[in-house]
């Protein structure tokens, strides 16, 4: 059985899995998405991801195209048909296809729903975390509703290209006041000079990362201090530890920011501990 992609109610062979040329996701970025970790064939934190999808849809005035339970079924069936053991599942919903018009259609189009499962190597992710990654800071050029997980990802793509050109794996966006907002596809954290875990509060400048939310559960379980307070680039460079969180990298230590070594230049102890504890707390279904 080859790879299969879910498109609008059908599981199609990968090569045939297409959407219409006038899809509003394609023309206007008029769609939202989720990326969910698959581990041992199970979805990690599916409830929080589907809840966030519903929220993102509501914020751009779109209904859920199917129930949360039906989404759960499609996600699991796509994982099963592709025999993904470890990897990710990508879910995208757009306003559908029709003649190009900035205004929403008077009679709603059928929404486009796509679900793609992809294997990835857990060993490679663990090796990357064991080594730590470098990040590069860039000015945040995005709009003021980054809490909505839209498919308008060009700023993130450009930022990651800039980071890569300097040997960094992730870009950290910085707001006009010099505070780090978040990574191009992750949330940003530090352990500050007082030893407190710090991450930006969930304002409209960042995505409410599901990994971030679950990691706060982990931190509380450990009885550790956490402050949801923005930090500057200078504070990050002086921090004891830094790390990023996302469904695609769980907790991954940051060992350099703009070429400045963080701590002793090795992944921090707390970052490693939080990564190791994460899946013991996250929902697995
Ligand atoms: N991105 N911030 C941004 C801008 C993101 O794109 C992501 C995730 C996160 C972390 O969210 P979560 O913990 O729910 O994965 C924060 C996904 C992984 C992506 O676009 O590939």
Boltz pocket constraint, residues with backbone or C-beta under 6 A from the ligand:
constraints:
  - pocket:
      binder: B
      contacts: [[A, 35], [A, 146], [A, 182], [A, 183], [A, 184], [A, 185], [A, 186], [A, 187], [A, 206], [A, 207], [A, 208], [A, 209], [A, 210], [A, 211], [A, 212], [A, 245], [A, 246], [A, 247], [A, 248]]
      max_distance: 6.0
